[in-house]
Amino acid sequence: MSTGTATARRAHGAAPIREFEQSLPMALMRAREAVMRHFRPILADHDVTEQQWRVLRALNDATEPISVGELAERTFLLGPSLSRMLASLDERGLIERAAGNDARRAEISISNEGLALVGRIAPLSEAAYEQIEHQLNPGEVDQLADLLARLSAPTTP
């Protein structure tokens, strides 16, 4: 939006608002896309979607099987999407399920095949991180991760 248009909108009583390109949600979306450009080819080469990778990473980091509900919270995936994804990962032998009383309470863990897949992707993922780190100054990736963690931490009213 040009400065003239922004001025005209304010003159007509429109509330002041940040320029679209300067909005934090848009900046985060652009940054996410810039980062994912490094990872998408790796995941595609291993027939893994971004969402499946999130699930495998979460399960890889878990010290014990976790419920579907907890997995949904950790990966920011909605229940129906996660259920379909878990079925696909199960068919491929990448996860293991310990059935509970209902599907939402099933305990999920990564299988040996899933661990092997993560092991094959991990060095490529780390190489992608190195590419990203070359775009920033030393320590900025860690600083960025810390800032984003602070921003996304639960707030108390």
C-alpha contacts under 8 A as a table, 3 or more apart, distances in Angstrom:
res1	aa1	res2	aa2	distance
1	M	5	T	6.24
1	M	6	A	6.64
1	M	19	E	7.15
1	M	20	F	7.92
2	S	5	T	5.23
2	S	6	A	6.36
3	T	6	A	5.05
3	T	7	T	6.06
4	G	7	T	5.05
4	G	8	A	6.06
5	T	8	A	4.98
5	T	9	R	6.17
6	A	9	R	5.18
6	A	10	R	6.34
7	T	10	R	5.19
7	T	11	A	6.17
8	A	11	A	5.01
8	A	12	H	6.39
9	R	12	H	5.18
9	R	13	G	6.66
9	R	14	A	5.36
10	R	13	G	5.23
10	R	14	A	4.92
10	R	15	A	6.40
10	R	16	P	6.42
11	A	14	A	7.27
18	R	22	Q	6.28
18	R	23	S	6.14
19	E	22	Q	5.23
19	E	23	S	6.50
20	F	23	S	5.38
20	F	26	M	7.42
21	E	26	M	6.53
21	E	27	A	7.31
22	Q	26	M	7.26
22	Q	27	A	6.90
23	S	26	M	5.42
23	S	27	A	6.27
24	L	27	A	4.98
24	L	28	L	6.09
25	P	28	L	5.16
25	P	29	M	6.19
26	M	29	M	4.99
26	M	30	R	6.10
27	A	30	R	5.16
27	A	31	A	6.11
28	L	31	A	5.04
28	L	32	R	6.02
29	M	32	R	5.04
29	M	33	E	6.23
30	R	33	E	5.19
30	R	34	A	6.17
31	A	34	A	5.00
31	A	35	V	6.13
32	R	35	V	5.15
32	R	36	M	5.99
33	E	36	M	5.06
33	E	37	R	6.15
34	A	37	R	5.46
34	A	38	H	7.45
35	V	38	H	5.74
35	V	39	F	7.20
35	V	132	I	7.21
36	M	39	F	4.98
36	M	40	R	5.81
37	R	40	R	5.64
37	R	41	P	7.44
38	H	41	P	6.96
38	H	42	I	7.73
38	H	128	A	5.59
38	H	131	Q	7.88
38	H	132	I	7.88
39	F	42	I	5.34
39	F	43	L	6.30
39	F	125	S	6.73
39	F	128	A	6.57
40	R	43	L	5.17
40	R	44	A	6.00
40	R	50	E	7.20
41	P	44	A	5.01
41	P	45	D	6.06
42	I	45	D	5.22
42	I	46	H	6.60
42	I	121	I	7.27
42	I	124	L	6.93
42	I	125	S	7.47
43	L	46	H	5.18
43	L	47	D	6.17
43	L	48	V	5.02
43	L	49	T	6.27
43	L	50	E	7.03
43	L	53	W	7.57
43	L	121	I	7.72
44	A	47	D	4.87
44	A	48	V	5.78
44	A	49	T	6.83
45	D	48	V	7.74
46	H	121	I	7.77
48	V	52	Q	5.98
48	V	53	W	6.28
49	T	52	Q	5.08
49	T	53	W	6.13
50	E	53	W	5.11
50	E	54	R	6.33
51	Q	54	R	5.02
51	Q	55	V	6.42
51	Q	75	T	7.91
51	Q	77	L	7.80
52	Q	55	V	5.08
52	Q	56	L	6.17
52	Q	85	M	6.76
52	Q	89	L	7.66
53	W	56	L	5.01
53	W	57	R	5.94
54	R	57	R	5.14
54	R	58	A	6.10
54	R	75	T	5.99
55	V	58	A	5.13
55	V	59	L	6.14
55	V	71	L	7.29
55	V	75	T	6.34
56	L	59	L	5.11
56	L	60	N	5.89
56	L	110	I	6.83
56	L	114	G	7.09
56	L	118	V	7.36
57	R	60	N	4.94
57	R	61	D	6.20
57	R	118	V	7.55
58	A	61	D	5.27
58	A	62	A	6.23
58	A	71	L	7.32
58	A	74	R	6.98
58	A	75	T	7.08
59	L	62	A	5.03
59	L	65	P	7.63
59	L	66	I	7.78
59	L	71	L	7.99
59	L	108	I	7.68
59	L	109	S	5.78
59	L	110	I	5.50
60	N	63	T	7.99
60	N	109	S	7.93
60	N	110	I	6.22
60	N	115	L	6.95
60	N	118	V	7.80
62	A	65	P	6.93
62	A	66	I	7.42
62	A	109	S	7.94
64	E	109	S	7.07
65	P	107	E	5.35
65	P	108	I	5.04
65	P	109	S	4.61
66	I	70	E	6.38
66	I	71	L	6.56
66	I	106	A	7.97
66	I	107	E	5.00
66	I	108	I	5.26
66	I	109	S	6.67
67	S	70	E	5.22
67	S	71	L	6.16
67	S	104	R	6.96
67	S	105	R	5.41
67	S	106	A	5.57
67	S	107	E	4.53
67	S	108	I	6.05
68	V	71	L	4.97
68	V	72	A	6.09
68	V	79	G	8.00
68	V	103	A	7.76
68	V	104	R	5.36
68	V	105	R	6.15
68	V	106	A	6.20
68	V	107	E	6.65
68	V	108	I	6.78
69	G	72	A	5.08
69	G	73	E	6.40
69	G	79	G	7.53
69	G	104	R	6.18
69	G	105	R	7.16
70	E	73	E	5.07
70	E	74	R	6.18
71	L	74	R	5.09
71	L	75	T	6.08
72	A	75	T	5.33
72	A	76	F	5.64
72	A	77	L	5.01
72	A	78	L	6.27
72	A	79	G	6.45
72	A	82	L	6.79
73	E	76	F	5.28
73	E	77	L	6.98
77	L	81	S	6.70
77	L	82	L	5.98
78	L	81	S	5.54
78	L	82	L	6.01
79	G	82	L	5.03
79	G	83	S	5.99
80	P	83	S	5.11
80	P	84	R	6.43
81	S	84	R	5.32
81	S	85	M	6.16
82	L	85	M	4.93
82	L	86	L	5.96
83	S	86	L	5.14
83	S	87	A	6.28
84	R	87	A	5.15
84	R	88	S	6.40
85	M	88	S	5.08
85	M	89	L	6.17
86	L	89	L	5.00
86	L	90	D	5.86
86	L	95	I	7.71
87	A	90	D	5.03
87	A	91	E	6.15
88	S	91	E	5.11
88	S	92	R	6.36
89	L	92	R	5.11
89	L	93	G	6.29
89	L	94	L	5.28
89	L	95	I	6.00
90	D	93	G	4.98
90	D	94	L	5.83
90	D	95	I	5.24
90	D	96	E	6.59
90	D	97	R	7.90
91	E	94	L	7.71
93	G	96	E	7.41
93	G	111	S	6.88
93	G	113	E	6.33
93	G	114	G	7.18
94	L	110	I	6.19
94	L	111	S	5.25
94	L	112	N	7.27
94	L	113	E	5.25
94	L	114	G	4.01
94	L	115	L	7.69
95	I	108	I	6.87
95	I	109	S	5.68
95	I	110	I	4.34
95	I	111	S	4.63
95	I	113	E	7.85
95	I	114	G	6.23
96	E	108	I	5.79
96	E	109	S	5.27
96	E	110	I	5.98
96	E	111	S	5.61
97	R	106	A	6.45
97	R	107	E	5.71
97	R	108	I	4.75
97	R	109	S	6.58
98	A	106	A	5.71
98	A	107	E	5.01
98	A	108	I	6.45
99	A	102	D	7.39
99	A	103	A	7.04
99	A	105	R	7.48
99	A	106	A	4.57
99	A	107	E	6.42
100	G	103	A	6.68
100	G	104	R	7.94
100	G	105	R	5.28
100	G	106	A	4.49
100	G	107	E	6.91
101	N	105	R	6.64
101	N	106	A	7.44
102	D	105	R	5.52
102	D	106	A	6.66
103	A	106	A	5.29
110	I	113	E	7.96
110	I	114	G	5.56
110	I	115	L	6.52
111	S	114	G	4.92
111	S	115	L	6.18
112	N	115	L	4.96
112	N	116	A	6.16
113	E	116	A	5.04
113	E	117	L	6.26
114	G	117	L	5.06
114	G	118	V	6.22
115	L	118	V	5.10
115	L	119	G	6.05
116	A	119	G	4.88
116	A	120	R	6.28
117	L	120	R	5.10
117	L	121	I	6.26
118	V	121	I	5.12
118	V	122	A	5.77
119	G	122	A	5.26
119	G	123	P	7.47
120	R	123	P	6.79
120	R	124	L	7.65
121	I	124	L	5.35
121	I	125	S	6.05
122	A	125	S	4.96
122	A	126	E	6.16
123	P	126	E	5.06
123	P	127	A	6.23
124	L	127	A	5.00
124	L	128	A	6.31
125	S	128	A	5.01
125	S	129	Y	6.38
126	E	129	Y	4.93
126	E	130	E	6.32
127	A	130	E	4.98
127	A	131	Q	6.44
128	A	131	Q	5.07
128	A	132	I	6.38
129	Y	132	I	5.01
129	Y	133	E	6.09
130	E	133	E	4.94
130	E	134	H	6.33
131	Q	134	H	5.25
131	Q	135	Q	7.02
132	I	135	Q	5.40
132	I	136	L	7.06
132	I	141	V	7.98
133	E	136	L	5.25
133	E	137	N	7.10
133	E	138	P	7.16
133	E	140	E	7.68
133	E	141	V	6.31
134	H	137	N	7.20
136	L	140	E	6.01
136	L	141	V	7.06
137	N	140	E	5.56
138	P	141	V	7.59
139	G	142	D	5.41
139	G	143	Q	6.16
140	E	143	Q	4.72
140	E	144	L	5.82
141	V	144	L	5.04
141	V	145	A	6.14
142	D	145	A	5.05
142	D	146	D	6.13
143	Q	146	D	5.06
143	Q	147	L	6.18
144	L	147	L	5.10
144	L	148	L	6.13
145	A	148	L	5.16
145	A	149	A	6.08
146	D	149	A	5.06
146	D	150	R	6.24
147	L	150	R	5.11
147	L	151	L	6.15
148	L	151	L	4.94
148	L	152	S	6.08
149	A	152	S	5.19
149	A	153	A	5.96
150	R	153	A	5.19
